[in-house]
Amino acid sequence: MVAPAALRVVRCGGSALHGARAVFSCDSKYLLCASGDFVKVYSLATGETLRLMGGHADLVTGIQLNPRNHMQLYSSSLDGSIKLWDYMDGIPIKTYTVGSKLLALYTLASSEDSVFAIIPKSGERDTFQLVSVKLTKAAGQDLEAKELSVVLDGVDASPKRIAFGREGEYVASVKEVNLQVYFFKQKQLNRFSVSAAKTKGGSNHFTCIACHPTEDCIATGHADGKIRLWRNFYHRKEYTFSTLHWHHDTVMDLAFSMEGTSLLSGGVESVLVLWHSESDCQKDFLPRLGSAIEYISVSTDGAHYCTLHTDNRITIINSNLRFSKSIQGLIKSRDIKTGLVVDPRTKALVLNGEPGHLQFYCLQSDQQLYSLDIVQRQYIHQAGLKQVDLVKVAFSAEGKWLATVEEREEVTDPELQLKLWFFDEETQSFKLNTRINMPHEDHITDMCFRDMDELEDDSLILVTAGRDHVFKVWVMVEDSDPEAQQSVSWSCDFVGSYHNYEATNCCFSEDGSLLAVSFEETVTVWDSITWDLKCTFCHPPGKIR
């Protein structure tokens, strides 16, 4: 007897693409992005994943180009290591073991043999430090990098709340209502703060920071939607700041253009704002980007911007604020009510995506193929509001038909809709064929198709089971109306029940001749031609799941 091998789980994809700021290659041909414990290299021209660089044992928290060799990339991880990669070949060159969790990574051209990282302060909970990590030039692939020197104490854990200015002359850090600026040459630390009092517009707390590339100017984003531009911060008392305000909620990220002539900001409104000067008047917008903007990156030639979004989307934008392309990863829905279903046509994983949508996600490319709007209603972002949700999905054997159930959860009277979709070969997408309001008087618990031979549509049957103690058989009927846009539609052909028990699950036999429906603790078997009850099986002592 052979001993069972240990179960090995291999992750295929679906990681968050917005865990760290994306980086453009120097020639703006590639986009480098952290994805779980991998680093991905995308082609800017096609949006394809060219390389997947793996080696870290935990989440990648930061990626930066090597300032002395732009064909190389540094990556930091929660596994406590910094890796140096040749990203053109996807090969790791060196691994530096720091030994402490690394929460963010920064590089400076002026720092010859060191990088900067945020690490937890030893012995203290929820306290973090910005440290300089000396990278030894010794030979070999696996090296120790234990020589750390603290630059700033009591910093925030978020990578967005530290920025280096004027080619590394100073570093600025924000946390809660405090801004601190450390000047490396002078070894001087200046601290500034804003009012901690909550106003009608919201909290003054700092949320992100960016430093002007050539001038002494620091931009900070705040929880109340304001942006402050700080100047003269060499003096502790004579500093000044001006305020820009467009965002109605938290400013989630800021980035200066390469020359520093404009400032980019993004937040929960899904709008990229381009500020041309230090006045509220001159600004441009790129709206409707789909979801909240988590990070903003700018290419070194200034020709492209990149935004990372909370719905796991990467958006490439031209510098004239024209949308270029979008790369959509797996959307993490709040609740996967549909379960995991496989599309027989594309072999894509199908599950809840954006609210009211069905996402078709390809495991091979780790990208969304497309999203199908099922509910076809505007989603309102309001807490506590009961909205229509997609709860059940079933495909016919060859993927020609798709059945979906959507419901609004009401205490007294649930609102239900069963929709049947037909795959249109011309448009290569699903088209709505039949909409059935209230197919059952209570929630639908399960549904399945019978496919004996999909070439003969007569054999195609859909069965739905419900909490209203019945199962229903739906068949295709020819539309007698000569002006009808489609030749067939679906209608109810049979209603079955068993001792007024709640119908919970349904399934057809392989040849389609028998239908099994579970009613709480009992399995009933029905003839799929005559719908006669053939036999029953009891399953004490509990309901069949």
N, C-alpha and C positions, 0 to 999 in steps of 0.2 A: 504493500500500500504506500502510495506516494504522499508525503507530508504536504499539507496545503501551504502554498507560498504566501508570504505576507502581502496583504493588499496594498497595491501601489496606486496612489491617486495622482493623475497627471492633469494639471490645469491647462485647458485649451484656450482660454481667453475670458473676456468679459470684465477685465480689471478696469478700475477708474483711470481715465486719461487726464484727470484734472488734479492729480496729487502733487504736482510740482510745475513750475513755470516751464513752458516749452522753449526750445532754443533753435534758432535758424543757423544753418551752416553759413560760412563766410561768403560763399558764392550764391547763396539764396536758392540752391537747388533742392535742399533737403530740410526737413523739419524733424527735430529730435524731441522725443516726448517720453516721459516716465509713464509706465503702464504696469501697475502692480510691482512685482520684483524684477521686471524687465525694462529695458530701454528700447523704444521703437524708433526706427528711421523711416520716415515717410518721404515719398517723392512729391515735391511741390507741384510738379506739372500734372501728375495723374491722380494723386491722393492715395496711391498704392503703398502697402507696407513692403519696404525693400529688405529690411533686416530686423531681426528680433534678437537683441543682445541680452542673454541671460547669464547669471552667475551669482547674483546677490541672493541671500537666503531670507530676505525680508523686504518690505516695501522700499522702493527707491524714493528718496525724499528731496533730491536735488540733482540737477544736471547742469554743467557749465563747460563751455569750450575751454581747452587749454590755451591760455593767452600767448604761450610761446610756440605753439604748433596747432594751427586751426583745423588740422585733420584729426585731432585727438580730442577726446571728451572725458571729463571727470564726472563720476556719479557717486552720490552718497546714499547710504541706506540705514534703516533701523537695525540692520545686523551688525553695525559698528565698523563697517569698512568703507574705504574710498577706492574706487576702481578707476584706472586710466585705460581708455579704449581707443583703438583705431576704428572709428565708426564707419569708415569706407569698407573695411573688410569684416567688421563686426567681431574683431578679436580683442580680448583683454590683454593689455600690455603689462600692467602691474596692479597688484592688490595691496593696499595699505591698511593694516589692521589698527584701528584707533582704540577699540575696546570699549567705547561708550556709544550709546545710541546717538545717531546723527540725524537731526531734525531738519536741517537746511544746509545748503552749500553755496559758497561765494568764492569767486576767483578775482584776482587783481593782476594787471600787467606789471605793476610796480613791485609786487611781492614775488621775488625770484623763485624761492623754493618752498612756498607755503600756500595753503588755502585757508579759508575761514569756514567755520561750521557752528551751528547752534547745538549745544549738548545739555542734558539735564545736570544740574549742580549736585554733586555727590553728597549724600547725607541729608538732602533737603527735598521735600516733595513739592512738585509744581513750581520749581524755581529753575531758571535756565540761564546759560551763559553763552556769550559769543566768544569763541576761542580761535586762536591762530594755530593751525596744525602744520608742523614742519614735516615736509615730505623728503625723506632721505634719498640721495642719489645713488645709493649702493646698488650693486648688481643683483640680479635675481628677480623673480616674479612676485613672490610673497614676502612683503616687508612689514616691519613694525613701524607705526607712526605714533609713538606714545608721548612725544615732546609737544606739549600743549601749553600755550600762554594765554591767559584770560585777557580779552580786550574790553568787554563790557559785561557787567554783572546785572542780574535781574531783568533780563530781556524777555520778550514774549516768545512763545514757541513757534509762532507762525512765521514762515519765510518772508511773507509780505511786509513785515513790520521792521525790517532792517534794510538799509540801502547804503551804498558807498558813493561818495561824491567827489567830483573834480579829480578823476583818475586815481582815487585812493588817498586823497589828502585827509579826508575825514570820513567817519562812519556815523550814520544817524539811526536811532532806534526809537520806536514808539511803543508805549504800553499804557493801557487805560487812558488817563488824561495827561500823561507825561511824555515829553520829547527830550531825548538826550543826544548831544552831538559830541563825539570824541575826535580831537585833532591829533593825528599820529605824531607829527614832527614836534609840536609844542607840548605834547602829552597833557593836553588840557581838556577837561570835560565840562561842558555847559549844559545846564538843565533848564527846561522851560515847561510850563503847564498851561492848560486851558481850564476853564471853569468846569467843575464836576457837577454842577447843578443841572437837573433835567429841565429842558424847556419844552414848549408845546410841540416844537419840531422834532424832538427826540433827544438822544444823549449826545454829548460832545466827544465821547470816547474815540480815540484814534483807531482806525481799522487797517490802514495801509500807508506806505510811504514810498516816494521816488525822489531821486536826486537829479538835478539838472546836470547834463554831461560836461558843460564848460563853465557855467556861471555858479556863483554861490547862491543857489536857490534850492529850497527843499519843498516838495509838494506833499501834503498829508491829506488823507481821506478820513472822513468821520462818519459815525453811525447815524447822524442826522441828515446825511446827504450833502454836507458842505465839503468843499476842498479849500484848504488854506495853503497859501504860498508864503513861505518864511524866507526873510532876507536879513542880512546884517547879524546873523546869529553868532558871529565871532565875539560880540559883546553880550554880556549876560542881561543887561538892562535896556540897551538901545536897539534891541531887535525889533523888526516890523513884520507884520503879515497882512496879506490881502485875502479876500474871500471870494470864491466862485461858488455858485449854487444853481444846480439844475436838478440833480437826483432827488427824488422824494423819499428815498430810503438809503440804507447803508451803501457807501462807496466801497466796492469790493476790491478794486485794484486800480492802480495808476501806472502810467509809463510815459516817459518823455520820448519824443522822436529823436533820431540819432543826432541831429544838429541842435536839438533843444528848442526849436522854433515853435513847437506845439506840444500840447499835453493831451494824452488819451486817458479817459476814465470809463469805468463800467460798473454796473451794479445789478440789482434784482430786476430792473425794468427791461432787461434784454436789449439795451440800446448802447452802442459804442458812441461816446461823445468825444469830438475832437475840438479842443480849445485852442484858438489861434493866438491869443494874446492874454494878458492878465485882466481882461475885462469880461463881464458876462455876455457882452453883445456879440462877439465874434466866435461863433461855434458852429460846427456841422455835426450831423447825426447819421448813424446807420442803424435804423430801428429793426424790430421784428427778427431778432437773432435766435429766437426760440426758447431760451431759458437764461437764467442769471449768469452773468460773466464772472468767472472765478479768477482767471489770470489773463493778462495782456502781455504779448511779446512783440518786439519790433525787430525787423531784419537789419543787419549791419549796413546794407546799402540803402535802407530807408524805403525800399520799394514795396514791402509787404508788412502787414500786421497779422497777428494770430491771436484769437481769443479762445480760451478753454472754458467750457460751460458745465454747469452742474448736472445737466442731463447727459453727460459723457460725450459731448460733441466738440470737435475741433473745427473752427471756422477760419479760413484763410481769406484775408481782405487786402485788396490793393490799396496803395497809399492815397489814392483819390477817393477813398471810402466806397469803393465798388466791391460788392461781394464776388469772390473768386470761386471758392469751392468749400464743401463741408465734408468732414469725415465723422461718421456717427458710429460710436461704439454701442455696447449693450446698455440700454436704458434701465436704470434701477427703479422699477415701479414701486410705489408705496406698498402695494399688496398684489401678489401674483395670484389673482382669483381664478384665472383660466387654467392654472397649472402649466406644465411644460408639454407642448404638443409639437410633433414634427410634421412639416409640410411635405407630402409625398412627392411633389413636383421638384422642388428645389433642395430638399433635405435640410431646409433651414429650420432653426428652432423658433417656434412661434409662441409668444406670450404677451401679457400686458406690457404696453410701452408708455407713451405719453398718455395722459388721462383720456379715455375714450378711444384710444388707438390700439391696434394690434401690430407688434413689431415682428418682422421676419429677419432673424439674425443668423448670419453665416458663421459657423464655428471655425471653418478653415481660414477665412480672411480676418476673423475677429472684427467684422464690421456689419452694420445693419444693411440688409439688401433694400428693404423699403418699409414704409409704415402705412397701414391701411386705416383710414378714419372710419370707424364703425358707428359710433354714436352720432356723428355729424351734427354736433351742437357745440357752441362756444363754452369752454370750460372757464368757470369763474373762480379766481383764487381768493377764496374767503373761508376762513376757519369755521367749522360747524355747519356749513351749508351742505344739505343732502343733494348730491348730484348723481346723474345717470352713470352707472359703471358697467364695464364689460366683465361678465362673470363666467361664461362658458364658451368653448370653441370646439368644433369637430370638423374634420375633413373627410370627404369620401375617399375611397381607396387610391384613386389616381390623382386626387387633388383637384378634380374638375369642379366640385361643389364645396362650399364652406358654409357651415351653420354657426351663427353666433347668438348668444343671449345677453341682453343688457337689462339692468334693473336699477330702479331707484329705491333705496331702502326707506320705506315709510313704515311707521309703527302699526298703523291700522290697515292700510290698503297699498300693498306693494305695486309698483308700476313695472310691467314686464313687456319686453319685445323680443320676438324670435325673428331673425333675419336670415335669409338664404341668399348666398352670393354665388354667381357663376363666373368661372375664369374665362375671360375674353382673350382669345389667341392674338387678335389684332393689336389690342392695346397692352397685352401682357400684364393685365391686372384684373382684380376681381370687381365685378359689377353687381350692384344690388338687383336681385330678381324679385323676391317676395318679402314683404314686411307683414308680420302677424302680431297684432296687439293682443295682449293678455292670452297667450297660448294655453296657459294654465291659470287657475285661480289663486295659486300660491307659487312659491319659488320653484324653479326647475332644478332638480338635484343631479340629473345626468342626461346625456343624449349620445346617440351613436347612429352611424349610417350602415345600411346593408348594401354591399356591392357584390353581386354575383358575377356580373359582367357589365362593366361600365359602357361597353359599346351599345348595349341595350339599356336605354334610360328607364325602361319600364321596370327593371329590377331594382332601381334605386329607391330606397325607403329610408326615412329618418324617423327614429323613435325618441321621444322625450319622456322622462319620468319626473313627476312632481310631488310636492308636499301636499297637494290637494287630493292624494290617495288614488291617482290614476296615472296610467301611461297612455300616450297618444301616438298614433302612427300617422305620419305625414307622407303623402305621395304626390308625384308630379301629375298635373292635369293639363290638357291642351287648352289654350285660351281661345274661346269661341268668338271673342270680339275681334272683328277684322281690322279695327283701328288700333289694336293693342300693339305696343312696341316690341313685345316678346311673345314667343309662341307658346311657352309653358309657364306655369306658376305652380305653387304648392298649396295643398289643402289637406284637412284632416280626413282620414279614411276610417279610422277605428279608435275606440277608446276602451281600454281594459282596466280592470281593478280586481283586487283580491281582499275580501272580508273587510273592506274599508281601512286597510292598513296603508301607511305612507310608502309610496314607491321611492326607492333610494338609488338603485343602480340598474343599468340595462346593458346587454351585450348580445351580439349575434354569433351563431356558430360559424365555423370556417366556411362551410358551403352555403351559409345564409338561410338554411331551411328551418332553423329553430331560433327562437328569441328567448333569452333568459332575463327575467326582471325580478329583482329582489324587493320584497315588501317587508321592511323591518327585519324580523328573524326568519323569514321564509323566502326560498328561491322558487319562482314559478317558471315553468318552461312552456312556451307557446309555439304552435305551428305558424310559420310566417306566411303561409298561403291562405289558410282558412281562419286563422286567429283563434283556433280552439286551444283550450288549456290542456296540455298533455299530461303533466305531472307536477308535483311540488316536493321540495326538500326542506325539512325543518332544520334550523341551526340554533338550538338553545346553547348558551343562556344569554346571548346578547345580540344587538342589531348587527347586520352585515355592513361592513364599511366599504 
